[in-house]
């Protein structure tokens, strides 16, 4: 993986909170969610991060690649850079 979405950065920018408010447990708490699973479990952390991403999409966030590796260096990608590849996933629509 050479490009990815850093949810901490996206969360901070979207909800306008400082970096010290982007720890996983704090993000969940601020969204009214509890941590599911065991702390520091890779699988459980991933599931909780996915829950945050889903909530951000529901709140209208346009999740975009915001970090990449180039020549062994971590590079921040500007949100004004055009999207590459497939369109961002959309939340499923349910019929009543």
C-alpha positions, -999 to 999 in steps of 0.1 A, spaced: 0 0 0 16 33 -11 -15 55 -6 -41 55 22 -65 75 42 -52 85 76 -85 86 95 -70 107 123 -62 135 99 -95 132 81 -114 132 115 -95 163 128 -100 182 96 -137 173 92 -148 179 127 -123 208 133 -106 193 164 -69 195 174 -46 165 170 -47 156 207 -85 149 201 -78 123 174 -68 93 195 -90 63 187 -109 62 221 -114 100 221 -128 99 185 -152 72 194 -163 89 226 -169 122 208 -191 104 183 -211 88 211 -196 53 205 -180 28 229 -148 10 220 -158 -26 209 -133 -53 217 -99 -55 233 -77 -23 233 -46 -25 211 -59 -56 193 -52 -50 156 -85 -65 145 -106 -47 171 -88 -14 164 -95 -18 127 -132 -25 133 -135 6 154 -117 27 129 -141 14 102 -170 24 125 -156 59 127 -151 61 89 -188 50 83 -200 77 107 -179 103 90 -194 93 56 -229 95 71 -220 130 84 -210 141 49 -173 137 49 -156 131 16 -129 106 26 -98 110 3 -63 96 2 -43 120 24 -10 102 28 14 83 6 49 69 4 72 82 -23 109 73 -24 107 60 12 93 93 25 59 99 40 41 126 21 9 144 30 -15 146 0 -35 178 -3 -72 175 -2 -74 196 -34 -56 169 -54 -80 153 -79 -92 118 -69 -75 89 -87 -90 56 -96 -124 44 -85 -149 68 -69 -152 68 -31 -175 42 -16 -210 53 -9 -231 44 21 -257 18 11 -293 31 8 -320 10 25 -356 10 14 -383 14 41 
